[in-house]
């Protein structure tokens, strides 16, 4: 069983719509969660991190964490074609700063 | 504030050779983690260095080794290269003790083994 699971997609949404990206994790000891955006051929870029249950908003992005359900999500409002990328969900657990990544969800925003 | 840098950008090696990849951490960060990312996969944790010592290791064989220097920069060494070692190698820096363990990635080194 993978520690962090994501639907590989692609997830296609029209421009201006809300994109909803989901992630589940198996390690109940996970403390912090991260969303990274990765354009093809580039390195991951941090979008948001969250470590408390509930919602965290930053501009067009909202991260949601539900530790009871072991579920993390990322909402992108007013999606733009430039948001088309692979979105990586990651969780932090362990005594050191090991971060475990999912395989990523490819998002396509259609103009 | 300088970001994470890596060198070289691209590298082509032959099976059986050895390679060294380099990483300079973001200013103010004291921890470096290395990841391997194969095409279509998420980054896989190789190991982490803190205070010049290996602070954790993923499921990679001993031919993957590393170093961290007093200035917090780091090297990843891979011996006896195999074709499956072809991947994007990512370095990420962070500040141990900071809540959230936020890691910031460098641009990566694309390694091709032929």
HADDOCK unambig.tbl for C-alpha pairs under 7 A between the chains (distance, minus, plus):
assign (segid A and resid 32 and name CA) (segid B and resid 100 and name CA) 5.57 0.50 0.50
assign (segid A and resid 42 and name CA) (segid B and resid 107 and name CA) 6.58 0.50 0.50
assign (segid A and resid 43 and name CA) (segid B and resid 105 and name CA) 6.62 0.50 0.50
assign (segid A and resid 43 and name CA) (segid B and resid 106 and name CA) 6.74 0.50 0.50
assign (segid A and resid 43 and name CA) (segid B and resid 107 and name CA) 5.19 0.50 0.50
assign (segid A and resid 43 and name CA) (segid B and resid 108 and name CA) 6.13 0.50 0.50
assign (segid A and resid 44 and name CA) (segid B and resid 105 and name CA) 6.37 0.50 0.50
assign (segid A and resid 45 and name CA) (segid B and resid 105 and name CA) 6.92 0.50 0.50
assign (segid A and resid 46 and name CA) (segid B and resid 104 and name CA) 6.87 0.50 0.50
assign (segid A and resid 51 and name CA) (segid B and resid 100 and name CA) 6.94 0.50 0.50
assign (segid A and resid 96 and name CA) (segid B and resid 55 and name CA) 6.69 0.50 0.50
assign (segid A and resid 96 and name CA) (segid B and resid 56 and name CA) 6.68 0.50 0.50
assign (segid A and resid 97 and name CA) (segid B and resid 101 and name CA) 6.01 0.50 0.50
assign (segid A and resid 101 and name CA) (segid B and resid 42 and name CA) 5.71 0.50 0.50
assign (segid A and resid 101 and name CA) (segid B and resid 43 and name CA) 6.13 0.50 0.50
assign (segid A and resid 102 and name CA) (segid B and resid 42 and name CA) 5.59 0.50 0.50
assign (segid A and resid 103 and name CA) (segid B and resid 41 and name CA) 4.90 0.50 0.50
assign (segid A and resid 103 and name CA) (segid B and resid 42 and name CA) 4.12 0.50 0.50
assign (segid A and resid 104 and name CA) (segid B and resid 42 and name CA) 6.15 0.50 0.50
